[in-house]
Each structure stands twice: as C-alpha cells, then as structure tokens.
Amino acid sequence: MKELTAELNNLLNNTCGDPGIIKKIKSEKALFPFSVETKLLAYFLSIGEISFDKYSQLHNDYCKRNKYLDLFEMAPRTYGQTWGEQHIRSLFPEFIKATKENVSAEYPAFDGEFDLWLDGIRIEVKACRANSTKSGGNLASRAYLHSEAKAAGFKYHYQQLKPSCCDVFIWIGTCRDKLIYWVLTGEELQRTGKLGSQHRNENTGVAGVEVFEGQVFMTEEELKPFLVEEKDILSAVRKKGAK
C-alpha cells in the first residue's frame, strides 16, 4: 500500500483535480470494493489525468506486491487449520489427508493427531502470517512484504506443536508477496531449544512425558537450516521422514 499511496499522493499534488471533489471522495464512507483509493483512481481516469494503461500498470504492480494479501483476510481458524493443509496438498497430491478412513489400515492408532500422511510418514502442517505488531488496524493493513519481515526480525509463531505425534513438520510463512517453507522433524524441533510451553500443557518439553504440546517463536535466521524451496517440499519430507 505504501507504493500505491505514494502514486496517489503524486497525483493529488501534481494534477488539476477539483479539490472539492477530492475532499468529498476522501470524506465519504468507503465500503468494499469501493475504497477511497479506487474512487480516487476512477476520478483521475474520468478527468484524463491518468490513462487506462497507467491505471492497469498500477493495478498489476499492486497485485504483484500483494499476491497473498487475501490470506491475511482469512479468519484465523480457516487460515491456520484449513488453508495450509489444502495448499500443500494442491502442490503435491501425493500427500494424503489424514483421516481414520484414509490411514486406519496402515496406522490403526490414528486419532487426529497429524494432518497428512505419506508412505508411513506422519506430517503436521502449520502456517503463520507475518505482520507488524507495532501499528493498529486490521491484519491485512499490517501485512509485511518479505523484505519488511526480514528487516523487522519478525518471529514466526507456530503453536500446538506435538513433536511426539508426528514425524515431520511443514511450516509455512506468509508475507503479502511471498510464501516461505520450512521442513523439519520433531527431533530437529526439540534440538532448536525454542520449543516453549503452551498454556494447555505446563509439561511441554519435560523428559518422560508421553505427549506434550508447545509453541515456538523463531526468526527466519533461526529457521534457515530448515528452509526449502516450494518445489522441494515433497522430497524434503520423504528424506526427513525416512525410517
């Protein structure tokens, strides 16, 4: 939005638009999809201050910078528990959704403790959206570009982690212009020393506890050893999940 705002400010400062109309547009209630920005652009189009080609360029550039912005508008449960798993399966249909019907023949003890199944490998998918915590507004308005998230040292937060209940984790980091992927085993997770307790289980990480649950806050630098390219997710899971 910073880039689009700069373009609009340039038009406001260097065109012959009617100040009264511009003031009215800015003061009117904005309801989706008629935002202040879209109405201003429509006005500048109507008076010939920008061409349709220029408008299209602004639109296309904005879409490239914000290709994943819609993910920041999803409800937390939809994003965290549904989108991530479906996204991975859309990339690699080889992953099987873990249900009693799908995995009970090979894994009779299944009780919903992991998301995906691949040739005997139990996989849990988690996703986290990178956004500024220093400003107000809705999540989409605070969404980071990847470069902004790195510069801010953003800590990706993954919770309800049960390393004893799965073999491999796939973690997705969502920025408005990029998706980042990390693949790690439950053992690798515990070796990071970042697995902290979660309110639902005070015994997280305590030796001897059969099933424990925790959470992590980790920067991209800390997650770097587990970074994989999107095209390599399947092979990384196979390699790390090999018995």
C-alpha positions in Angstrom: 0.0 0.0 0.0 2.9 2.4 0.6 3.8 2.4 -3.1 0.2 2.9 -4.2 -0.3 5.7 -1.6 2.9 7.4 -3.0 1.5 7.3 -6.5 -1.8 8.7 -5.3 -0.1 11.5 -3.4 1.9 12.4 -6.5 -1.4 12.6 -8.5 -3.0 14.7 -5.8 -0.1 17.1 -5.7 0.6 17.4 -9.4 -2.7 17.3 -11.2 -5.6 19.6 -11.8 -8.2 17.7 -9.9 -11.1 19.6 -8.3 -10.2 20.0 -4.6 -13.8 19.9 -3.6 -14.4 16.6 -5.4 -11.2 15.1 -3.9 -12.2 16.2 -0.4 -15.7 14.7 -0.9 -14.2 11.4 -2.0 -11.9 11.3 1.0 -14.7 12.1 3.4 -17.2 9.6 2.1 -17.8 6.3 3.8 -15.8 3.6 2.0 -17.3 0.1 1.6 -15.7 -2.8 -0.2 -15.0 -2.8 -3.1 -15.3 1.0 -3.4 -12.3 2.1 -1.3 -11.0 5.7 -1.2 -8.1 4.6 -3.4 -10.3 3.1 -6.1 -12.6 6.1 -6.2 -9.7 8.5 -6.5 -8.2 6.5 -9.3 -11.6 6.4 -11.1 -11.8 10.2 -10.7 -8.4 10.7 -12.2 -9.3 8.4 -15.1 -12.5 10.3 -15.7 -10.7 13.7 -16.0 -7.9 12.3 -18.1 -5.1 12.7 -15.6 -4.1 9.1 -16.0 -4.6 6.7 -18.9 -6.2 3.3 -18.7 -2.7 1.9 -19.5 -1.3 3.7 -16.4 -4.3 2.5 -14.3 -3.6 -1.1 -15.5 0.0 -0.7 -14.6 -0.8 0.5 -11.1 -3.2 -2.4 -10.7 -0.8 -5.1 -12.0 2.1 -3.8 -9.8 -0.1 -3.8 -6.8 -1.2 -7.4 -7.4 2.4 -8.5 -7.8 3.3 -6.9 -4.5 0.3 -8.3 -2.7 -0.4 -11.7 -4.3 -1.0 -13.3 -0.9 -2.8 -10.4 0.8 -6.1 -12.3 0.7 -4.6 -14.8 3.2 -4.4 -12.0 5.8 -8.1 -11.5 5.5 -9.0 -15.1 6.4 -10.3 -16.0 9.8 -7.6 -17.4 12.0 -9.1 -20.9 12.1 -9.6 -21.0 8.3 -6.1 -19.9 7.6 -4.3 -21.9 10.3 -6.2 -25.2 10.2 -7.6 -25.4 6.6 -5.7 -23.3 4.1 -2.2 -24.5 4.9 -3.0 -28.2 4.6 -5.1 -27.7 1.4 -2.3 -25.6 -0.1 0.3 -28.3 0.4 -2.0 -30.9 -1.0 -2.7 -28.7 -4.0 1.1 -28.6 -4.7 1.7 -32.3 -4.1 -1.4 -34.6 -4.4 0.9 -37.4 -3.1 0.1 -36.2 0.4 -3.0 -37.9 1.8 -5.3 -36.1 4.1 -5.1 -38.0 7.4 -8.5 -39.3 8.4 -9.5 -42.6 10.1 -10.9 -43.7 6.7 -7.7 -42.9 4.8 -5.0 -44.1 7.2 -6.5 -46.6 9.7 -5.4 -49.6 7.6 -1.8 -48.6 7.9 -2.0 -46.6 11.2 -4.8 -48.1 13.3 -4.0 -45.8 16.3 -4.8 -42.6 14.4 -6.8 -40.1 16.5 -6.5 -36.9 14.6 -3.0 -36.0 15.9 -1.5 -35.2 12.5 -2.7 -33.7 9.2 -1.1 -35.5 6.3 0.2 -39.0 5.5 2.9 -40.0 3.0 4.1 -43.6 2.8 4.1 -44.1 6.5 5.3 -40.6 7.4 3.1 -38.6 9.8 3.1 -34.9 8.8 1.8 -31.8 10.6 1.3 -28.5 8.7 1.4 -25.1 10.4 1.2 -21.6 8.9 1.9 -18.2 10.2 1.3 -14.7 8.8 4.0 -12.0 9.0 2.6 -8.7 10.1 3.6 -5.6 12.0 2.7 -5.7 15.7 3.7 -2.0 16.2 0.7 -0.5 14.4 -3.0 -0.6 14.6 -5.6 -1.6 12.1 -6.7 -5.0 10.7 -4.3 -7.8 9.9 -4.3 -7.1 6.2 -3.3 -3.5 6.7 -0.4 -4.6 8.8 0.8 -7.4 6.5 4.5 -7.4 5.8 6.3 -7.7 2.5 9.0 -10.4 2.8 11.7 -7.8 2.8 9.9 -5.9 5.6 9.5 -9.1 7.7 13.2 -9.8 7.4 14.3 -6.3 8.2 12.0 -6.3 11.3 13.4 -9.6 12.5 9.8 -10.9 12.6 9.3 -14.0 14.7 7.1 -16.7 13.2 4.8 -18.2 15.8 3.8 -21.8 15.5 1.7 -23.3 18.2 0.0 -26.5 19.3 3.2 -28.4 18.3 3.3 -32.1 19.3 6.6 -33.5 18.1 5.9 -36.9 19.6 2.8 -37.2 17.5 4.2 -36.6 14.0 7.4 -37.3 12.1 7.8 -34.2 10.1 6.6 -30.6 10.3 5.9 -28.4 7.2 5.8 -24.8 8.3 4.6 -22.0 6.0 5.5 -18.4 6.5 3.1 -16.0 4.7 4.1 -12.5 3.6 1.9 -10.5 1.2 4.3 -11.0 -1.7 5.9 -14.4 -0.8 5.4 -17.8 0.8 8.3 -19.3 2.7 8.6 -23.0 3.6 10.5 -24.9 6.3 10.6 -28.7 6.8 11.9 -30.2 10.0 11.5 -33.3 12.1 10.2 -33.4 15.6 13.7 -34.2 16.8 15.1 -31.2 15.0 12.4 -29.0 16.5 13.4 -30.1 20.0 17.1 -29.6 19.3 16.5 -25.9 18.4 15.8 -25.3 22.1 13.0 -23.0 21.1 10.0 -25.2 22.0 8.3 -23.5 24.9 5.4 -24.4 27.0 1.8 -23.6 26.0 -1.0 -22.7 28.4 -2.7 -26.0 27.8 0.2 -28.1 28.9 2.7 -27.0 31.5 4.8 -30.1 30.9 5.9 -29.2 27.4 9.4 -30.5 26.7 9.6 -32.3 30.0 11.5 -35.6 29.7 9.3 -38.6 30.1 6.0 -37.0 29.2 4.4 -39.2 26.6 2.6 -36.5 24.7 3.4 -32.8 25.1 2.4 -29.7 23.3 4.3 -26.5 22.8 5.0 -23.4 20.7 7.9 -21.6 19.1 8.7 -18.0 18.1 11.5 -18.1 15.5 13.1 -15.6 13.1 14.0 -16.5 9.5 17.6 -16.6 10.5 16.8 -19.2 13.2 14.7 -21.2 10.8 17.3 -21.0 8.0 18.6 -24.6 8.5 15.1 -25.9 7.6 14.4 -23.7 4.6 13.3 -25.5 1.4 12.1 -24.3 -2.0 8.5 -24.9 -2.8 9.3 -27.4 -5.5 11.4 -29.4 -3.0 8.9 -29.8 -0.2 7.9 -33.4 -1.1 11.4 -34.7 -1.5 12.4 -33.0 1.8 9.6 -34.7 3.6 10.5 -38.0 2.1 14.1 -37.6 3.1 13.5 -36.4 6.6 10.7 -38.9 7.3 12.7 -41.9 6.1 12.8 -44.5 8.9 
